[in-house]
Amino acid sequence: MKPGPAAAAALGLVMAAGVCLADAPSEGAKAPFLPGSPPMTLLDMKGEPVDLRDQILLAPAGKEKAGGATLLVFWAPWCQPCIHEVPVLNELHKFYAGRPFRVIGIGINISGETLETTVAAASRHKMAYTVLFDGEGKAREAFDVRSLPTSVLVDAAGSIRWIGPALPGDINQRIKAAIEPGEPRGSK
C-alpha cells in the first residue's frame, strides 16, 4: 500500500523542516537519549508511557567496556519498505536472543497515524520485537528522521555505530562489532 497524498506531503514536510545536517546524529556521535538528557516518552503497544532511555541497552556507569547494542528502526504502517524489513528484523531479534542486543521498532506519526493503527500494523505483520509509538515526534526529531525506514544502531556506550535508510547488507557484522566492545566501527 502506497502512502496517500497527505502522507507523501507530510513526509516531504518532515524532510524539508528537519534539523540542519550539522546537528543531525551521525555515526560515531553520542545518541540523543543518554542519561541526563530530557525524557523521550513514547507509548508501548498497550498505550503506557515508556521512556526510550530505559529501553536502550547501555552499559552501567563506569563500565563503558560492557557490550550491548540496540537497533532502532523508525517506520510507519503505510511504508512498504518498512514492512519489507520486518522478516529480517524478526530474524535479528530471534538470532540474537539471549545476547545483549535489542530491536526496537518506533512507529511514527507523519500523516495521522495513531497508536491503534500502529498496533494493528505491528500485529498484522507479526513484529516479534519491541514496538513503540512516537505520536509526538520526540524520537523522530531527536534522530532527524527524514525518510522511512531509518535505522540507528547504538552500542552500550551510547555511540551511534550506524544510521541510515534501510538496513545495510552487513548489518550482522555491524551488530557483532557493537556488541563486542573494542571492535572497530563498520566501514561501509
C-alpha positions as CSV (number, residue, x, y, z in Angstrom):
1,M,0.0,0.0,0.0
2,K,1.4,3.4,-1.0
3,P,1.1,6.4,1.2
4,G,-1.7,8.7,0.2
5,P,-1.1,12.3,-1.0
6,A,-1.4,13.6,2.6
7,A,1.2,11.1,3.9
8,A,3.6,11.9,1.0
9,A,3.2,15.6,1.6
10,A,3.7,15.2,5.3
11,L,6.9,13.2,4.8
12,G,8.1,15.9,2.4
13,L,7.4,18.5,5.2
14,V,9.3,16.4,7.7
15,M,12.2,16.1,5.3
16,A,12.2,19.9,4.5
17,A,11.7,21.0,8.1
18,G,14.3,18.7,9.6
19,V,17.2,19.7,11.7
20,C,20.2,21.0,9.7
21,L,22.5,18.2,8.8
22,A,25.3,19.6,11.1
23,D,23.0,18.9,14.1
24,A,21.8,15.5,12.9
25,P,23.1,12.5,14.7
26,S,25.8,10.7,12.8
27,E,28.0,7.7,13.0
28,G,30.3,8.0,16.0
29,A,28.2,10.7,17.7
30,K,26.5,10.1,21.1
31,A,22.9,9.2,20.9
32,P,20.4,11.9,22.0
33,F,18.9,9.9,24.8
34,L,21.7,9.3,27.2
35,P,21.3,9.6,31.0
36,G,20.9,13.3,31.9
37,S,19.0,14.1,28.7
38,P,15.4,15.0,28.9
39,P,12.9,12.1,28.9
40,M,11.9,10.8,25.5
41,T,8.5,9.4,26.3
42,L,6.9,7.1,23.8
43,L,3.9,4.7,24.1
44,D,4.2,0.9,24.3
45,M,1.6,-1.2,22.4
46,K,-0.7,-1.0,25.4
47,G,-0.7,2.8,25.4
48,E,1.5,3.0,28.5
49,P,4.2,5.7,28.5
50,V,7.7,4.4,28.2
51,D,11.0,6.5,28.3
52,L,13.1,5.4,25.4
53,R,16.2,5.9,27.6
54,D,15.0,3.0,29.7
55,Q,14.7,0.7,26.7
56,I,18.2,1.1,25.3
57,L,20.9,-1.4,26.3
58,L,23.5,1.0,27.8
59,A,26.4,-0.1,30.0
60,P,26.2,0.9,33.7
61,A,28.2,3.9,34.7
62,G,31.9,3.2,34.9
63,K,31.5,0.0,32.7
64,E,31.8,1.6,29.3
65,K,33.5,-1.5,28.0
66,A,30.5,-3.7,28.7
67,G,28.9,-5.0,25.5
68,G,25.5,-4.5,24.1
69,A,23.6,-2.9,21.2
70,T,20.2,-1.6,20.3
71,L,18.8,-1.3,16.8
72,L,16.2,1.4,16.5
73,V,14.0,1.2,13.4
74,F,11.7,4.1,12.5
75,W,8.7,3.1,10.4
76,A,5.0,3.8,9.6
77,P,2.1,1.4,8.8
78,W,1.8,2.6,5.2
79,C,5.6,2.4,4.4
80,Q,6.2,-0.7,2.2
81,P,10.0,-0.7,2.5
82,C,9.5,-0.6,6.3
83,I,7.1,-3.6,6.1
84,H,9.6,-5.5,3.8
85,E,12.2,-5.2,6.6
86,V,10.0,-6.9,9.2
87,P,11.1,-10.5,8.5
88,V,14.8,-9.5,8.7
89,L,14.2,-7.6,11.9
90,N,12.3,-10.6,13.3
91,E,15.3,-12.9,12.4
92,L,17.8,-10.5,14.0
93,H,15.6,-10.4,17.1
94,K,15.5,-14.2,17.2
95,F,19.1,-14.8,16.3
96,Y,20.5,-12.5,19.0
97,A,18.0,-13.6,21.7
98,G,19.9,-14.2,24.9
99,R,22.7,-11.8,23.9
100,P,22.9,-8.1,24.8
101,F,21.1,-6.9,21.7
102,R,17.6,-5.4,21.2
103,V,15.5,-4.4,18.2
104,I,13.0,-1.6,18.8
105,G,10.6,-0.5,16.1
106,I,9.4,3.1,16.5
107,G,6.2,3.8,14.7
108,I,5.9,7.4,13.9
109,N,3.0,9.8,13.3
110,I,3.5,11.6,10.0
111,S,0.1,11.7,8.5
112,G,-2.3,11.0,11.3
113,E,-1.1,7.5,12.3
114,T,-2.3,6.6,15.8
115,L,-1.4,4.1,18.4
116,E,-4.3,2.0,17.2
117,T,-3.1,1.9,13.5
118,T,0.5,1.2,14.7
119,V,-0.7,-1.7,17.0
120,A,-2.8,-3.1,14.2
121,A,0.1,-3.0,11.7
122,A,2.6,-4.5,14.2
123,S,0.1,-7.3,14.8
124,R,-0.7,-7.8,11.1
125,H,2.9,-8.0,10.2
126,K,3.9,-10.2,13.2
127,M,6.6,-7.9,14.6
128,A,8.2,-10.1,17.2
129,Y,10.4,-7.3,18.7
130,T,9.6,-4.3,20.9
131,V,7.4,-1.8,19.1
132,L,6.8,1.8,20.5
133,F,4.7,4.7,19.1
134,D,6.2,8.1,18.8
135,G,3.0,10.1,18.5
136,E,4.6,13.4,19.5
137,G,7.6,13.1,17.2
138,K,10.2,13.3,20.0
139,A,12.4,10.4,18.8
140,R,11.8,11.3,15.2
141,E,13.1,14.8,15.8
142,A,16.0,13.7,18.1
143,F,17.3,11.4,15.4
144,D,16.4,13.8,12.5
145,V,14.4,11.1,10.7
146,R,13.9,12.3,7.1
147,S,12.9,9.1,5.3
148,L,11.4,5.8,6.1
149,P,12.6,3.4,7.1
150,T,15.5,4.9,9.1
151,S,17.6,2.6,11.3
152,V,20.1,3.5,14.0
153,L,22.5,1.1,15.7
154,V,23.6,2.2,19.1
155,D,26.3,0.5,21.2
156,A,26.4,0.1,25.0
157,A,28.4,3.3,25.4
158,G,25.6,5.2,23.7
159,S,27.6,5.8,20.5
160,I,25.8,5.6,17.1
161,R,27.5,2.8,15.2
162,W,25.4,3.2,12.1
163,I,22.5,5.4,10.9
164,G,20.8,5.3,7.6
165,P,17.9,4.4,5.4
166,A,17.0,0.7,5.4
167,L,19.3,-1.9,6.8
168,P,22.8,-2.3,5.3
169,G,23.8,-5.6,3.8
170,D,26.4,-6.1,6.5
171,I,24.1,-5.5,9.5
172,N,25.2,-8.7,11.2
173,Q,28.8,-7.6,11.2
174,R,27.8,-4.2,12.5
175,I,25.7,-5.7,15.3
176,K,28.6,-8.1,16.3
177,A,31.0,-5.1,16.4
178,A,28.6,-3.1,18.5
179,I,28.0,-6.0,20.9
180,E,31.7,-6.8,21.3
181,P,33.5,-3.8,22.9
182,G,36.7,-2.6,21.3
183,E,35.8,-3.8,17.8
184,P,36.2,-1.3,15.0
185,R,33.2,0.5,13.6
186,G,31.7,-0.6,10.3
187,S,33.4,1.0,7.3
188,K,30.7,0.6,4.7
